[in-house]
Amino acid sequence: MSEAKMKLPVSRRRLLIGSAAMAVGYVALSTSPAFPAAPAAAASGEALNAKFMRLSNLLINHRLSPAVGARIAEGAAADHKDMAAMMDQIIAIAEQKQARVVEDFFEDIPAGPAKEFAHWVIFAWYSGVSSPKPDAKVFTFEEALTFQTTSDVVTIPSYGLSGPNLWSQATVPLSQMPRF
């Protein structure tokens, strides 16, 4: 090939100027004040999740998944605007009673929004959904506590030939192969 046919469409000067402009843009965007706000919001969300898991562990005497707890806390925050105050109230009652299990303090929660919220939290963990209505938000299926009681006997449907249920014809033993 001749040198005339191999001419590059971009000159070195344009490439250098374009690279410098991209570097300046990156530095300008990375130092903008919008980016530091995200970690602060994440930290407040983590604090809310930690408090929700503490409340959940007081109300439910099982090993609970933090990932499911984060989903339930997010749903609770959307449905219950005064969730933080109710959590503080319930946790304070449990601490006052020096409770280790829910039976130690549940009767002392006053009737009203706090007790309804405590019932909702228990319902959400056991059912894996926000309500029994058709438009309920699903938090989990496998890790719902009502499913956990039967998970060892519930079969896993599968169409795989070598899967858990083996949904295929029964294999017939081979007869002895002829010798040639």
Residue pairs with C-beta under 8 A, 6 or more apart in sequence:
29 35
48 73
48 77
48 84
49 66
49 69
49 70
49 73
51 84
51 87
51 88
51 91
52 69
52 70
52 72
52 73
52 76
52 87
53 64
53 66
53 69
53 73
54 91
55 87
55 90
55 91
55 121
56 64
56 69
56 72
56 121
56 125
57 64
58 90
58 91
58 94
58 99
58 102
58 105
59 90
59 102
59 106
59 118
59 121
59 122
59 125
60 102
60 121
60 122
60 125
60 126
60 145
61 101
61 102
62 125
62 145
62 148
64 125
65 140
65 143
68 125
68 128
68 139
68 140
68 143
71 139
71 140
72 121
72 124
72 125
72 139
75 124
75 130
75 137
75 139
76 83
76 117
76 120
76 121
76 124
77 83
79 120
79 130
80 86
80 117
80 120
82 113
83 117
86 113
86 114
86 117
87 117
89 109
89 114
90 109
90 114
90 117
90 118
93 99
93 105
93 108
93 109
94 104
94 105
96 105
97 104
97 105
97 108
98 104
99 105
106 118
109 115
109 118
124 130
124 139
125 144
125 145
126 144
126 145
126 146
127 144
127 146
128 138
128 139
128 140
128 141
128 143
128 144
128 146
128 147
129 136
129 137
129 138
129 139
129 144
130 136
130 137
130 138
130 139
141 147
142 151
147 154
155 164
155 165
156 163
156 164
156 165
157 165
157 167
158 164
158 165
158 167
159 167
160 166
160 167
161 168
